[in-house]
């Protein structure tokens, strides 16, 4: 008797599962597919170009939202914008072939650049870059500013 009840339940469950697959597979209309344009703060998005033939390899944006530093991998220059990227100025740097750039979170004029073997820092927004004379490393893979903690030591920036 138990075998008969199990067979009936088994067949019943198979019928219910197959029925649910067929009912769920019915096509459903989702309405018409439509597209719309997205607009920015003005009437339409505007594209600004850094300079013709540039290849940006790193970028740093200050907390003020308007000061941006960009490293060009083609000309090995660092560009600066003080109006959120509308216009750009090439900063004369002592560092050849910069690959990384960082800007302090609380001071848009405090900027650092680095390549694989040297790091430079500026307190004047890139007008004057001072070599940090870092030693004892083989490569710089990233650059950023951080708040000192009890475990870090600080030294004054080069003048």
N, C-alpha and C positions, 0 to 999 in steps of 0.2 A: 504494500500500500504506500509506503514511504517513497519507493522508487517511482511509482505512478505520479505522486504529487510533485516530486522533483522534476519529472519530465514535463508535466503540465506547466509548472512555473518556468522552467527553462525555455520552452517553446513560446510561452506568453511574453517573457522578457525579450526574446529575439524579435518577435513581432512588434513589440512596442518600440524597440531601438530602431528597427528598419523603418517603421512608420515615421518616427521623429526625424530620421535622416531625409526622408522624402519630403516631408512637410517643410523642413528648414531649408531645403534646396530650391524652393520656389523663388523665381526672380522678384525683386522688389524695386520699385522706381524710386530714385533718390532726387528727382527733380532735374532741372537743367543745370549744366555746368557753366558757370559764369566766371569772368575775370574782371578785376578792377585795378585801377592805378593807385599807387600809394604816393602821397604827397608829404613833403617834409615841412619844416617851419615856414618856408615861403610858399610860392605857388607850385613849385616842382623841385625835384632834387637837382642840385648843381654839382658837377664834377670839377674838382680842382686838380691840376697836375703839378707835381713837384718841379720837375724839369724834364725836358725831352731826353730820352735815353737813360733814365735813371733806373736803378734796381734797388729798392729799399730792402735792407737786410735786418734792420732793427729799428724800433721806434719807442720813444718814451714820451708820455703825456703827463704834464704837471697837474696837480690837484686843482689849479685855477681853471682848467678846462680850455684855456686859450694858448698856453705855451706848449709847443710840441717840438721835439728833437727827432730827426730821422737820419739814419746812416745810409749812405748810398754805396752799394758794393761795386759800382762801375767806376766812379770818379774818386772813390775813397774819401769823400767829403761828408761832413756833417752839416745838415741843414736845420734851420730854426725858423719856427713860425710863432708869432706872438698874437695872431688873430685867428686861432683855431684852424689853421691850414689854408686860409684864403691866399696868403702870400708867403713866400719862403725866401730866406736869405742863406747863402753859403757862409758858414763860419770858418775862418782861417784857423786851422788846427795844427798843433805841433806833432800830432800823432799821425803816422802814415798808416794807411789801410785800416781805419777803424772798423770794427765789426760789431761792437756793442755800445749802447748808450744807456745811461740811467739819469733820472732827475730826482732830486730830493722831494719827498712828499710835502714838506712844509715850506720849500723855498724854490721857486722855478728858476732862479739864477744859479743854483748849485747843481752842476751837471758833471758827469763823469763819462769818459769814453775809454774803451779798451780794445786791444787786438790780442793776438795770441801771446805776445811777449811783453807788453807794456800797458800801463794804465795812467791816464791823465785826469786831472780834476780842475774845475773852474768854479770860482765863486762869483763870476761876472757874466754868467749866461753864455759862456763860450768865447768871450772876447779875449781872455788870457787863459791859456791852459798850462798847468804846472805838472811836471812829471812826478809821479808818486814814488819813483825809484823802488818799486817792490822787488824783492829778491827771494830766492828760494822756491820758485814755482816753475813749472814747465809750460803751462798753458792757462789762459783765462777763458773760461767757457761761458761766463755770465757776469753781469754787473748789475748791482742794485744798491740802494741805500736802505739801511734799517736802523731802528732805534737801538742804541747801545744797551746791553743788559749787564748784570753783575758779572757775567762770565766773559765779557769782551773788554778789550782795552782800547782806549781812544788816544789819538794823537792829533795835534793841531794840523790843519790842512797846510800844504806848502803855500807860501806867499807868491 
